Amino acid sequence: MSRMIADCRRFESDNNCSLTMIGEEQELINAAAQHAVSAHGHQDTPELREQLRGLLEPEDSYIAGTRQPEPFPA
Ligand SMILES: [Zn+2]
């Protein structure tokens, strides 16, 4: 099973978060949900997890360094 990326650099955030997580999808959803709660003040809900799932990117699209952030999708 291929790994996926959840990349906080991709989105604008209050704390300019630079965290990038890579892992298999279910691990990554769990880790990203915990991070969204602890670092970004989200509520860990099925809706949040569904949204996170839609934001994952393939591992081989990883780009090192900085990334131009875009607004977080509402
Ligand atoms: Zn973050």
N, CA, C, O and the ligand as a Tripos MOL2 file, in Angstrom:
@<TRIPOS>MOLECULE
protein
  297   295    75     0     0
PROTEIN
NO_CHARGES

@<TRIPOS>ATOM
      1 N           0.8590   -1.2000    0.0000 N.3       1 MET1
      2 CA          0.0000    0.0000    0.0000 C.3       1 MET1
      3 C           0.8850    1.2360    0.0000 C.2       1 MET1
      4 O           1.8520    1.3220    0.7580 O.2       1 MET1
      5 N           0.5510    2.1740   -0.8430 N.am      2 SER2
      6 CA          1.3950    3.3520   -0.9500 C.3       2 SER2
      7 C           1.0910    4.3380    0.1670 C.2       2 SER2
      8 O          -0.0120    4.3800    0.7110 O.2       2 SER2
      9 N           2.0810    5.1080    0.4800 N.am      3 ARG3
     10 CA          1.9090    6.1230    1.5220 C.3       3 ARG3
     11 C           1.3860    7.4190    0.9080 C.2       3 ARG3
     12 O           1.5010    7.6620   -0.2930 O.2       3 ARG3
     13 N           0.8010    8.2460    1.7940 N.am      4 MET4
     14 CA          0.2420    9.5200    1.3730 C.3       4 MET4
     15 C           0.8730   10.6370    2.2110 C.2       4 MET4
     16 O           1.5260   10.3880    3.2240 O.2       4 MET4
     17 N           0.6580   11.8640    1.7580 N.am      5 ILE5
     18 CA          1.1880   13.0500    2.4420 C.3       5 ILE5
     19 C           0.0340   13.8990    2.9600 C.2       5 ILE5
     20 O          -0.9530   14.1220    2.2590 O.2       5 ILE5
     21 N           0.1710   14.3650    4.1910 N.am      6 ALA6
     22 CA         -0.6650   15.4560    4.6930 C.3       6 ALA6
     23 C           0.2870   16.6100    4.9680 C.2       6 ALA6
     24 O           1.1670   16.5000    5.8220 O.2       6 ALA6
     25 N           0.1200   17.6930    4.2660 N.am      7 ASP7
     26 CA          1.1150   18.7680    4.2660 C.3       7 ASP7
     27 C           0.5070   20.0730    4.7590 C.2       7 ASP7
     28 O          -0.2710   20.7130    4.0520 O.2       7 ASP7
     29 N           0.8720   20.4660    5.9930 N.am      8 CYS8
     30 CA          0.3610   21.7330    6.5310 C.3       8 CYS8
     31 C           0.9240   22.9390    5.7840 C.2       8 CYS8
     32 O           0.3370   24.0200    5.8200 O.2       8 CYS8
     33 N           2.0510   22.7600    5.1100 N.am      9 ARG9
     34 CA          2.6170   23.9060    4.3700 C.3       9 ARG9
     35 C           1.7110   24.3240    3.2290 C.2       9 ARG9
     36 O           1.8100   25.4360    2.7120 O.2       9 ARG9
     37 N           0.8390   23.4270    2.8510 N.am     10 ARG10
     38 CA         -0.0160   23.6790    1.6890 C.3      10 ARG10
     39 C          -1.0650   24.7400    1.9680 C.2      10 ARG10
     40 O          -1.5850   25.3680    1.0460 O.2      10 ARG10
     41 N          -1.3780   24.9390    3.2560 N.am     11 PHE11
     42 CA         -2.4860   25.8290    3.6060 C.3      11 PHE11
     43 C          -2.0440   26.9490    4.5400 C.2      11 PHE11
     44 O          -1.1150   26.7990    5.3340 O.2      11 PHE11
     45 N          -2.7230   28.0480    4.4220 N.am     12 GLU12
     46 CA         -2.4790   29.1540    5.3340 C.3      12 GLU12
     47 C          -2.9370   28.7380    6.7290 C.2      12 GLU12
     48 O          -3.9830   28.1070    6.8830 O.2      12 GLU12
     49 N          -2.1540   29.0930    7.7410 N.am     13 SER13
     50 CA         -2.5570   28.8090    9.1100 C.3      13 SER13
     51 C          -2.0510   29.9260   10.0090 C.2      13 SER13
     52 O          -1.1070   30.6370    9.6660 O.2      13 SER13
     53 N          -2.6910   30.0710   11.1650 N.am     14 ASP14
     54 CA         -2.3320   31.1460   12.0840 C.3      14 ASP14
     55 C          -0.8800   31.0440   12.5290 C.2      14 ASP14
     56 O          -0.2170   32.0600   12.7410 O.2      14 ASP14
     57 N          -0.3900   29.8230   12.6690 N.am     15 ASN15
     58 CA          0.9740   29.6300   13.1730 C.3      15 ASN15
     59 C           1.9580   29.2630   12.0690 C.2      15 ASN15
     60 O           3.0540   28.7830   12.3580 O.2      15 ASN15
     61 N           1.5840   29.4820   10.8040 N.am     16 ASN16
     62 CA          2.4670   29.1550    9.6840 C.3      16 ASN16
     63 C           3.0780   27.7730    9.8580 C.2      16 ASN16
     64 O           4.2930   27.5980    9.7670 O.2      16 ASN16
     65 N           2.2430   26.8270   10.1010 N.am     17 CYS17
     66 CA          2.6810   25.4710   10.4110 C.3      17 CYS17
     67 C           3.4900   24.8850    9.2560 C.2      17 CYS17
     68 O           3.0950   24.9860    8.0950 O.2      17 CYS17
     69 N           4.6140   24.2760    9.5860 N.am     18 SER18
     70 CA          5.4900   23.7110    8.5420 C.3      18 SER18
     71 C           5.4820   22.1930    8.5460 C.2      18 SER18
     72 O           6.3140   21.5660    7.8900 O.2      18 SER18
     73 N           4.5530   21.5990    9.2770 N.am     19 LEU19
     74 CA          4.5830   20.1500    9.4400 C.3      19 LEU19
     75 C           4.1190   19.4170    8.1760 C.2      19 LEU19
     76 O           3.1080   19.7690    7.5690 O.2      19 LEU19
     77 N           4.8800   18.3960    7.8040 N.am     20 THR20
     78 CA          4.4600   17.4850    6.7400 C.3      20 THR20
     79 C           4.5010   16.0690    7.2970 C.2      20 THR20
     80 O           5.5140   15.6430    7.8530 O.2      20 THR20
     81 N           3.4130   15.3510    7.1490 N.am     21 MET21
     82 CA          3.3520   13.9740    7.6410 C.3      21 MET21
     83 C           3.1740   13.0390    6.4510 C.2      21 MET21
     84 O           2.4370   13.3420    5.5120 O.2      21 MET21
     85 N           3.8560   11.9040    6.5040 N.am     22 ILE22
     86 CA          3.7370   10.9060    5.4480 C.3      22 ILE22
     87 C           3.4850    9.5500    6.0920 C.2      22 ILE22
     88 O           4.1720    9.1690    7.0400 O.2      22 ILE22
     89 N           2.5110    8.8330    5.5820 N.am     23 GLY23
     90 CA          2.2510    7.5000    6.1070 C.3      23 GLY23
     91 C           1.1220    6.8590    5.3250 C.2      23 GLY23
     92 O           0.5670    7.4450    4.3960 O.2      23 GLY23
     93 N           0.8000    5.6470    5.7250 N.am     24 GLU24
     94 CA         -0.3330    4.9990    5.0850 C.3      24 GLU24
     95 C          -1.6160    5.7120    5.4890 C.2      24 GLU24
     96 O          -1.6900    6.3230    6.5560 O.2      24 GLU24
     97 N          -2.6120    5.6290    4.6360 N.am     25 GLU25
     98 CA         -3.7540    6.5280    4.7390 C.3      25 GLU25
     99 C          -4.3830    6.5460    6.1280 C.2      25 GLU25
    100 O          -4.6310    7.6200    6.6750 O.2      25 GLU25
    101 N          -4.6440    5.3770    6.7070 N.am     26 GLN26
    102 CA         -5.3560    5.3940    7.9800 C.3      26 GLN26
    103 C          -4.4950    5.9400    9.1180 C.2      26 GLN26
    104 O          -5.0000    6.6550    9.9840 O.2      26 GLN26
    105 N          -3.1990    5.6120    9.1250 N.am     27 GLU27
    106 CA         -2.2860    6.1880   10.1140 C.3      27 GLU27
    107 C          -2.2540    7.7000    9.9670 C.2      27 GLU27
    108 O          -2.2600    8.4540   10.9400 O.2      27 GLU27
    109 N          -2.2210    8.1010    8.7190 N.am     28 LEU28
    110 CA         -2.0630    9.5180    8.4280 C.3      28 LEU28
    111 C          -3.3140   10.3030    8.8410 C.2      28 LEU28
    112 O          -3.2040   11.4030    9.3840 O.2      28 LEU28
    113 N          -4.4770    9.7530    8.5900 N.am     29 ILE29
    114 CA         -5.7110   10.4120    9.0080 C.3      29 ILE29
    115 C          -5.7180   10.5690   10.5350 C.2      29 ILE29
    116 O          -6.0740   11.6240   11.0580 O.2      29 ILE29
    117 N          -5.3180    9.4990   11.2420 N.am     30 ASN30
    118 CA         -5.2830    9.5680   12.7060 C.3      30 ASN30
    119 C          -4.3140   10.6380   13.1820 C.2      30 ASN30
    120 O          -4.6520   11.4530   14.0400 O.2      30 ASN30
    121 N          -3.1080   10.6330   12.6230 N.am     31 ALA31
    122 CA         -2.0940   11.5950   13.0440 C.3      31 ALA31
    123 C          -2.4960   13.0140   12.6690 C.2      31 ALA31
    124 O          -2.3080   13.9450   13.4520 O.2      31 ALA31
    125 N          -3.0430   13.1780   11.4860 N.am     32 ALA32
    126 CA         -3.4300   14.5150   11.0230 C.3      32 ALA32
    127 C          -4.5990   15.0490   11.8400 C.2      32 ALA32
    128 O          -4.6680   16.2460   12.1190 O.2      32 ALA32
    129 N          -5.5250   14.1600   12.2280 N.am     33 ALA33
    130 CA         -6.6490   14.6160   13.0480 C.3      33 ALA33
    131 C          -6.1450   15.0750   14.4170 C.2      33 ALA33
    132 O          -6.5750   16.1100   14.9270 O.2      33 ALA33
    133 N          -5.2280   14.2980   15.0120 N.am     34 GLN34
    134 CA         -4.6740   14.7000   16.3150 C.3      34 GLN34
    135 C          -3.9330   16.0240   16.1880 C.2      34 GLN34
    136 O          -4.0370   16.8900   17.0570 O.2      34 GLN34
    137 N          -3.1920   16.1740   15.1100 N.am     35 HIS35
    138 CA         -2.4510   17.4120   14.8960 C.3      35 HIS35
    139 C          -3.4040   18.5900   14.6640 C.2      35 HIS35
    140 O          -3.1750   19.6850   15.1770 O.2      35 HIS35
    141 N          -4.4620   18.3660   13.8980 N.am     36 ALA36
    142 CA         -5.4200   19.4420   13.6210 C.3      36 ALA36
    143 C          -6.0580   19.9380   14.9240 C.2      36 ALA36
    144 O          -6.3470   21.1250   15.0730 O.2      36 ALA36
    145 N          -6.2710   19.0130   15.8590 N.am     37 VAL37
    146 CA         -6.8600   19.3830   17.1480 C.3      37 VAL37
    147 C          -5.8350   20.1100   18.0090 C.2      37 VAL37
    148 O          -6.1070   21.1910   18.5310 O.2      37 VAL37
    149 N          -4.6360   19.5020   18.1560 N.am     38 SER38
    150 CA         -3.6640   20.0430   19.1130 C.3      38 SER38
    151 C          -3.0200   21.3280   18.6200 C.2      38 SER38
    152 O          -2.7210   22.2140   19.4200 O.2      38 SER38
    153 N          -2.8050   21.4420   17.3260 N.am     39 ALA39
    154 CA         -2.0620   22.5960   16.8070 C.3      39 ALA39
    155 C          -2.9570   23.6380   16.1480 C.2      39 ALA39
    156 O          -2.5760   24.8060   16.0650 O.2      39 ALA39
    157 N          -4.1280   23.2460   15.6830 N.am     40 HIS40
    158 CA         -4.9390   24.1770   14.9060 C.3      40 HIS40
    159 C          -6.3460   24.3880   15.4480 C.2      40 HIS40
    160 O          -7.1530   25.0800   14.8270 O.2      40 HIS40
    161 N          -6.6460   23.7940   16.6050 N.am     41 GLY41
    162 CA         -7.9150   24.0820   17.2710 C.3      41 GLY41
    163 C          -9.1510   23.5110   16.6040 C.2      41 GLY41
    164 O         -10.2650   23.9700   16.8550 O.2      41 GLY41
    165 N          -8.9540   22.4950   15.7420 N.am     42 HIS42
    166 CA        -10.1270   21.8600   15.1380 C.3      42 HIS42
    167 C         -10.7610   20.8770   16.1220 C.2      42 HIS42
    168 O         -10.1370   20.4830   17.1070 O.2      42 HIS42
    169 N         -11.9870   20.4920   15.8510 N.am     43 GLN43
    170 CA        -12.6360   19.4080   16.5830 C.3      43 GLN43
    171 C         -12.4450   18.1210   15.7960 C.2      43 GLN43
    172 O         -12.5950   18.0940   14.5740 O.2      43 GLN43
    173 N         -12.1070   17.0480   16.5220 N.am     44 ASP44
    174 CA        -11.9300   15.7590   15.8470 C.3      44 ASP44
    175 C         -13.2910   15.1240   15.6230 C.2      44 ASP44
    176 O         -13.8420   14.4800   16.5150 O.2      44 ASP44
    177 N         -13.8250   15.3090   14.4330 N.am     45 THR45
    178 CA        -15.1470   14.8040   14.0720 C.3      45 THR45
    179 C         -15.0230   13.9480   12.8160 C.2      45 THR45
    180 O         -14.0180   14.0370   12.1100 O.2      45 THR45
    181 N         -16.0080   13.1350   12.5290 N.am     46 PRO46
    182 CA        -15.9920   12.3890   11.2580 C.3      46 PRO46
    183 C         -15.8870   13.3190   10.0540 C.2      46 PRO46
    184 O         -15.2860   12.9630    9.0400 O.2      46 PRO46
    185 N         -16.4720   14.5080   10.1660 N.am     47 GLU47
    186 CA        -16.4020   15.4670    9.0550 C.3      47 GLU47
    187 C         -14.9660   15.9410    8.8530 C.2      47 GLU47
    188 O         -14.4950   16.0480    7.7210 O.2      47 GLU47
    189 N         -14.2680   16.2270    9.9630 N.am     48 LEU48
    190 CA        -12.8710   16.6500    9.8490 C.3      48 LEU48
    191 C         -12.0520   15.5520    9.1870 C.2      48 LEU48
    192 O         -11.2650   15.8210    8.2800 O.2      48 LEU48
    193 N         -12.2350   14.3120    9.6390 N.am     49 ARG49
    194 CA        -11.4690   13.2070    9.0770 C.3      49 ARG49
    195 C         -11.7720   13.0110    7.5980 C.2      49 ARG49
    196 O         -10.8860   12.6740    6.8130 O.2      49 ARG49
    197 N         -13.0220   13.2210    7.2270 N.am     50 GLU50
    198 CA        -13.3850   13.1020    5.8180 C.3      50 GLU50
    199 C         -12.7150   14.2080    5.0020 C.2      50 GLU50
    200 O         -12.2430   13.9770    3.8890 O.2      50 GLU50
    201 N         -12.6810   15.4110    5.5760 N.am     51 GLN51
    202 CA        -12.0250   16.5250    4.8880 C.3      51 GLN51
    203 C         -10.5280   16.2540    4.7450 C.2      51 GLN51
    204 O          -9.9490   16.4790    3.6820 O.2      51 GLN51
    205 N          -9.9100   15.7710    5.8220 N.am     52 LEU52
    206 CA         -8.4820   15.4600    5.7660 C.3      52 LEU52
    207 C          -8.1950   14.4110    4.6930 C.2      52 LEU52
    208 O          -7.2140   14.5050    3.9570 O.2      52 LEU52
    209 N          -9.0600   13.4280    4.6250 N.am     53 ARG53
    210 CA         -8.8640   12.3670    3.6320 C.3      53 ARG53
    211 C          -8.8210   12.9600    2.2230 C.2      53 ARG53
    212 O          -8.0490   12.5100    1.3760 O.2      53 ARG53
    213 N          -9.6480   13.9630    1.9840 N.am     54 GLY54
    214 CA         -9.6950   14.5930    0.6730 C.3      54 GLY54
    215 C          -8.4980   15.4650    0.3640 C.2      54 GLY54
    216 O          -8.2880   15.8510   -0.7860 O.2      54 GLY54
    217 N          -7.6900   15.7870    1.4090 N.am     55 LEU55
    218 CA         -6.5460   16.6700    1.2230 C.3      55 LEU55
    219 C          -5.2340   15.9060    1.0650 C.2      55 LEU55
    220 O          -4.1920   16.5130    0.8180 O.2      55 LEU55
    221 N          -5.2740   14.6060    1.2030 N.am     56 LEU56
    222 CA         -4.0410   13.8210    1.1070 C.3      56 LEU56
    223 C          -3.5060   13.8450   -0.3170 C.2      56 LEU56
    224 O          -4.2550   13.9130   -1.2910 O.2      56 LEU56
    225 N          -2.1890   13.7880   -0.3990 N.am     57 GLU57
    226 CA         -1.5260   13.7940   -1.7010 C.3      57 GLU57
    227 C          -0.6350   12.5610   -1.8050 C.2      57 GLU57
    228 O          -0.1980   12.0320   -0.7830 O.2      57 GLU57
    229 N          -0.3620   12.0980   -3.0140 N.am     58 PRO58
    230 CA          0.5170   10.9290   -3.1590 C.3      58 PRO58
    231 C           1.9290   11.2310   -2.6510 C.2      58 PRO58
    232 O           2.4330   12.3450   -2.7870 O.2      58 PRO58
    233 N           2.5510   10.2020   -2.0610 N.am     59 GLU59
    234 CA          3.8840   10.3880   -1.4890 C.3      59 GLU59
    235 C           4.8830   10.9090   -2.5140 C.2      59 GLU59
    236 O           5.7600   11.7080   -2.1830 O.2      59 GLU59
    237 N           4.7510   10.4630   -3.7430 N.am     60 ASP60
    238 CA          5.7710   10.8630   -4.7250 C.3      60 ASP60
    239 C           5.5980   12.2900   -5.2360 C.2      60 ASP60
    240 O           6.3670   12.7470   -6.0820 O.2      60 ASP60
    241 N           4.5710   13.0060   -4.7140 N.am     61 SER61
    242 CA          4.4390   14.4130   -5.0910 C.3      61 SER61
    243 C           5.1170   15.3280   -4.0730 C.2      61 SER61
    244 O           5.0090   16.5510   -4.1660 O.2      61 SER61
    245 N           5.8220   14.7300   -3.0930 N.am     62 TYR62
    246 CA          6.4440   15.5380   -2.0450 C.3      62 TYR62
    247 C           7.4580   16.5130   -2.6210 C.2      62 TYR62
    248 O           8.2720   16.1580   -3.4740 O.2      62 TYR62
    249 N           7.3930   17.7500   -2.1360 N.am     63 ILE63
    250 CA          8.3390   18.7890   -2.5410 C.3      63 ILE63
    251 C           9.0370   19.2890   -1.2820 C.2      63 ILE63
    252 O           8.3810   19.7010   -0.3250 O.2      63 ILE63
    253 N          10.3650   19.2530   -1.2840 N.am     64 ALA64
    254 CA         11.1200   19.7400   -0.1300 C.3      64 ALA64
    255 C          11.1070   21.2650   -0.0910 C.2      64 ALA64
    256 O          10.8300   21.9260   -1.0910 O.2      64 ALA64
    257 N          11.4130   21.8070    1.0870 N.am     65 GLY65
    258 CA         11.5490   23.2500    1.2140 C.3      65 GLY65
    259 C          10.2250   23.9070    1.5260 C.2      65 GLY65
    260 O           9.3890   23.3260    2.2170 O.2      65 GLY65
    261 N          10.0240   25.1170    1.0210 N.am     66 THR66
    262 CA          8.8100   25.8570    1.3150 C.3      66 THR66
    263 C           7.8030   25.6790    0.1930 C.2      66 THR66
    264 O           8.1240   25.2010   -0.8960 O.2      66 THR66
    265 N           6.5920   26.0730    0.4920 N.am     67 ARG67
    266 CA          5.5020   25.8720   -0.4360 C.3      67 ARG67
    267 C           4.5720   27.0580   -0.3130 C.2      67 ARG67
    268 O           4.3180   27.5430    0.7890 O.2      67 ARG67
    269 N           4.0650   27.5250   -1.4330 N.am     68 GLN68
    270 CA          3.1620   28.6730   -1.3960 C.3      68 GLN68
    271 C           1.8210   28.2390   -0.8160 C.2      68 GLN68
    272 O           1.1260   27.4250   -1.4230 O.2      68 GLN68
    273 N           1.4440   28.7690    0.3520 N.am     69 PRO69
    274 CA          0.1810   28.3000    0.9520 C.3      69 PRO69
    275 C          -1.0440   28.8590    0.2620 C.2      69 PRO69
    276 O          -1.0280   29.9680   -0.2720 O.2      69 PRO69
    277 N          -2.0940   28.0820    0.2820 N.am     70 GLU70
    278 CA         -3.3740   28.5080   -0.2630 C.3      70 GLU70
    279 C          -4.3750   28.5210    0.9000 C.2      70 GLU70
    280 O          -4.1280   27.8760    1.9190 O.2      70 GLU70
    281 N          -5.4930   29.2360    0.7710 N.am     71 PRO71
    282 CA         -6.4680   29.2620    1.8700 C.3      71 PRO71
    283 C          -6.9890   27.8720    2.1620 C.2      71 PRO71
    284 O          -7.1990   27.0740    1.2480 O.2      71 PRO71
    285 N          -7.2000   27.5800    3.4450 N.am     72 PHE72
    286 CA         -7.7530   26.2840    3.8150 C.3      72 PHE72
    287 C          -9.1710   26.1930    3.2970 C.2      72 PHE72
    288 O          -9.9500   27.1240    3.5030 O.2      72 PHE72
    289 N          -9.5440   25.1000    2.6250 N.am     73 PRO73
    290 CA        -10.9080   25.0010    2.0790 C.3      73 PRO73
    291 C         -11.9500   24.9990    3.1900 C.2      73 PRO73
    292 O         -11.8100   24.2860    4.1840 O.2      73 PRO73
    293 N         -12.9840   25.7930    3.0140 N.am     74 ALA74
    294 CA        -14.0020   25.9350    4.0660 C.3      74 ALA74
    295 C         -14.8890   24.6980    4.0990 C.2      74 ALA74
    296 O         -15.8090   24.6200    4.9140 O.2      74 ALA74
    297 ZN         -0.2120   22.0280   11.1760 Zn       75 ZN75
@<TRIPOS>BOND
     1     1     2 1
     2     2     3 1
     3     3     4 2
     4     3     5 am
     5     5     6 1
     6     6     7 1
     7     7     8 2
     8     7     9 am
     9     9    10 1
    10    10    11 1
    11    11    12 2
    12    11    13 am
    13    13    14 1
    14    14    15 1
    15    15    16 2
    16    15    17 am
    17    17    18 1
    18    18    19 1
    19    19    20 2
    20    19    21 am
    21    21    22 1
    22    22    23 1
    23    23    24 2
    24    23    25 am
    25    25    26 1
    26    26    27 1
    27    27    28 2
    28    27    29 am
    29    29    30 1
    30    30    31 1
    31    31    32 2
    32    31    33 am
    33    33    34 1
    34    34    35 1
    35    35    36 2
    36    35    37 am
    37    37    38 1
    38    38    39 1
    39    39    40 2
    40    39    41 am
    41    41    42 1
    42    42    43 1
    43    43    44 2
    44    43    45 am
    45    45    46 1
    46    46    47 1
    47    47    48 2
    48    47    49 am
    49    49    50 1
    50    50    51 1
    51    51    52 2
    52    51    53 am
    53    53    54 1
    54    54    55 1
    55    55    56 2
    56    55    57 am
    57    57    58 1
    58    58    59 1
    59    59    60 2
    60    59    61 am
    61    61    62 1
    62    62    63 1
    63    63    64 2
    64    63    65 am
    65    65    66 1
    66    66    67 1
    67    67    68 2
    68    67    69 am
    69    69    70 1
    70    70    71 1
    71    71    72 2
    72    71    73 am
    73    73    74 1
    74    74    75 1
    75    75    76 2
    76    75    77 am
    77    77    78 1
    78    78    79 1
    79    79    80 2
    80    79    81 am
    81    81    82 1
    82    82    83 1
    83    83    84 2
    84    83    85 am
    85    85    86 1
    86    86    87 1
    87    87    88 2
    88    87    89 am
    89    89    90 1
    90    90    91 1
    91    91    92 2
    92    91    93 am
    93    93    94 1
    94    94    95 1
    95    95    96 2
    96    95    97 am
    97    97    98 1
    98    98    99 1
    99    99   100 2
   100    99   101 am
   101   101   102 1
   102   102   103 1
   103   103   104 2
   104   103   105 am
   105   105   106 1
   106   106   107 1
   107   107   108 2
   108   107   109 am
   109   109   110 1
   110   110   111 1
   111   111   112 2
   112   111   113 am
   113   113   114 1
   114   114   115 1
   115   115   116 2
   116   115   117 am
   117   117   118 1
   118   118   119 1
   119   119   120 2
   120   119   121 am
   121   121   122 1
   122   122   123 1
   123   123   124 2
   124   123   125 am
   125   125   126 1
   126   126   127 1
   127   127   128 2
   128   127   129 am
   129   129   130 1
   130   130   131 1
   131   131   132 2
   132   131   133 am
   133   133   134 1
   134   134   135 1
   135   135   136 2
   136   135   137 am
   137   137   138 1
   138   138   139 1
   139   139   140 2
   140   139   141 am
   141   141   142 1
   142   142   143 1
   143   143   144 2
   144   143   145 am
   145   145   146 1
   146   146   147 1
   147   147   148 2
   148   147   149 am
   149   149   150 1
   150   150   151 1
   151   151   152 2
   152   151   153 am
   153   153   154 1
   154   154   155 1
   155   155   156 2
   156   155   157 am
   157   157   158 1
   158   158   159 1
   159   159   160 2
   160   159   161 am
   161   161   162 1
   162   162   163 1
   163   163   164 2
   164   163   165 am
   165   165   166 1
   166   166   167 1
   167   167   168 2
   168   167   169 am
   169   169   170 1
   170   170   171 1
   171   171   172 2
   172   171   173 am
   173   173   174 1
   174   174   175 1
   175   175   176 2
   176   175   177 am
   177   177   178 1
   178   178   179 1
   179   179   180 2
   180   179   181 am
   181   181   182 1
   182   182   183 1
   183   183   184 2
   184   183   185 am
   185   185   186 1
   186   186   187 1
   187   187   188 2
   188   187   189 am
   189   189   190 1
   190   190   191 1
   191   191   192 2
   192   191   193 am
   193   193   194 1
   194   194   195 1
   195   195   196 2
   196   195   197 am
   197   197   198 1
   198   198   199 1
   199   199   200 2
   200   199   201 am
   201   201   202 1
   202   202   203 1
   203   203   204 2
   204   203   205 am
   205   205   206 1
   206   206   207 1
   207   207   208 2
   208   207   209 am
   209   209   210 1
   210   210   211 1
   211   211   212 2
   212   211   213 am
   213   213   214 1
   214   214   215 1
   215   215   216 2
   216   215   217 am
   217   217   218 1
   218   218   219 1
   219   219   220 2
   220   219   221 am
   221   221   222 1
   222   222   223 1
   223   223   224 2
   224   223   225 am
   225   225   226 1
   226   226   227 1
   227   227   228 2
   228   227   229 am
   229   229   230 1
   230   230   231 1
   231   231   232 2
   232   231   233 am
   233   233   234 1
   234   234   235 1
   235   235   236 2
   236   235   237 am
   237   237   238 1
   238   238   239 1
   239   239   240 2
   240   239   241 am
   241   241   242 1
   242   242   243 1
   243   243   244 2
   244   243   245 am
   245   245   246 1
   246   246   247 1
   247   247   248 2
   248   247   249 am
   249   249   250 1
   250   250   251 1
   251   251   252 2
   252   251   253 am
   253   253   254 1
   254   254   255 1
   255   255   256 2
   256   255   257 am
   257   257   258 1
   258   258   259 1
   259   259   260 2
   260   259   261 am
   261   261   262 1
   262   262   263 1
   263   263   264 2
   264   263   265 am
   265   265   266 1
   266   266   267 1
   267   267   268 2
   268   267   269 am
   269   269   270 1
   270   270   271 1
   271   271   272 2
   272   271   273 am
   273   273   274 1
   274   274   275 1
   275   275   276 2
   276   275   277 am
   277   277   278 1
   278   278   279 1
   279   279   280 2
   280   279   281 am
   281   281   282 1
   282   282   283 1
   283   283   284 2
   284   283   285 am
   285   285   286 1
   286   286   287 1
   287   287   288 2
   288   287   289 am
   289   289   290 1
   290   290   291 1
   291   291   292 2
   292   291   293 am
   293   293   294 1
   294   294   295 1
   295   295   296 2
@<TRIPOS>SUBSTRUCTURE
     1 MET1         2 RESIDUE 1 A MET
     2 SER2         6 RESIDUE 1 A SER
     3 ARG3        10 RESIDUE 1 A ARG
     4 MET4        14 RESIDUE 1 A MET
     5 ILE5        18 RESIDUE 1 A ILE
     6 ALA6        22 RESIDUE 1 A ALA
     7 ASP7        26 RESIDUE 1 A ASP
     8 CYS8        30 RESIDUE 1 A CYS
     9 ARG9        34 RESIDUE 1 A ARG
    10 ARG10       38 RESIDUE 1 A ARG
    11 PHE11       42 RESIDUE 1 A PHE
    12 GLU12       46 RESIDUE 1 A GLU
    13 SER13       50 RESIDUE 1 A SER
    14 ASP14       54 RESIDUE 1 A ASP
    15 ASN15       58 RESIDUE 1 A ASN
    16 ASN16       62 RESIDUE 1 A ASN
    17 CYS17       66 RESIDUE 1 A CYS
    18 SER18       70 RESIDUE 1 A SER
    19 LEU19       74 RESIDUE 1 A LEU
    20 THR20       78 RESIDUE 1 A THR
    21 MET21       82 RESIDUE 1 A MET
    22 ILE22       86 RESIDUE 1 A ILE
    23 GLY23       90 RESIDUE 1 A GLY
    24 GLU24       94 RESIDUE 1 A GLU
    25 GLU25       98 RESIDUE 1 A GLU
    26 GLN26      102 RESIDUE 1 A GLN
    27 GLU27      106 RESIDUE 1 A GLU
    28 LEU28      110 RESIDUE 1 A LEU
    29 ILE29      114 RESIDUE 1 A ILE
    30 ASN30      118 RESIDUE 1 A ASN
    31 ALA31      122 RESIDUE 1 A ALA
    32 ALA32      126 RESIDUE 1 A ALA
    33 ALA33      130 RESIDUE 1 A ALA
    34 GLN34      134 RESIDUE 1 A GLN
    35 HIS35      138 RESIDUE 1 A HIS
    36 ALA36      142 RESIDUE 1 A ALA
    37 VAL37      146 RESIDUE 1 A VAL
    38 SER38      150 RESIDUE 1 A SER
    39 ALA39      154 RESIDUE 1 A ALA
    40 HIS40      158 RESIDUE 1 A HIS
    41 GLY41      162 RESIDUE 1 A GLY
    42 HIS42      166 RESIDUE 1 A HIS
    43 GLN43      170 RESIDUE 1 A GLN
    44 ASP44      174 RESIDUE 1 A ASP
    45 THR45      178 RESIDUE 1 A THR
    46 PRO46      182 RESIDUE 1 A PRO
    47 GLU47      186 RESIDUE 1 A GLU
    48 LEU48      190 RESIDUE 1 A LEU
    49 ARG49      194 RESIDUE 1 A ARG
    50 GLU50      198 RESIDUE 1 A GLU
    51 GLN51      202 RESIDUE 1 A GLN
    52 LEU52      206 RESIDUE 1 A LEU
    53 ARG53      210 RESIDUE 1 A ARG
    54 GLY54      214 RESIDUE 1 A GLY
    55 LEU55      218 RESIDUE 1 A LEU
    56 LEU56      222 RESIDUE 1 A LEU
    57 GLU57      226 RESIDUE 1 A GLU
    58 PRO58      230 RESIDUE 1 A PRO
    59 GLU59      234 RESIDUE 1 A GLU
    60 ASP60      238 RESIDUE 1 A ASP
    61 SER61      242 RESIDUE 1 A SER
    62 TYR62      246 RESIDUE 1 A TYR
    63 ILE63      250 RESIDUE 1 A ILE
    64 ALA64      254 RESIDUE 1 A ALA
    65 GLY65      258 RESIDUE 1 A GLY
    66 THR66      262 RESIDUE 1 A THR
    67 ARG67      266 RESIDUE 1 A ARG
    68 GLN68      270 RESIDUE 1 A GLN
    69 PRO69      274 RESIDUE 1 A PRO
    70 GLU70      278 RESIDUE 1 A GLU
    71 PRO71      282 RESIDUE 1 A PRO
    72 PHE72      286 RESIDUE 1 A PHE
    73 PRO73      290 RESIDUE 1 A PRO
    74 ALA74      294 RESIDUE 1 A ALA
    75 ZN75       297 GROUP 0 **** ****
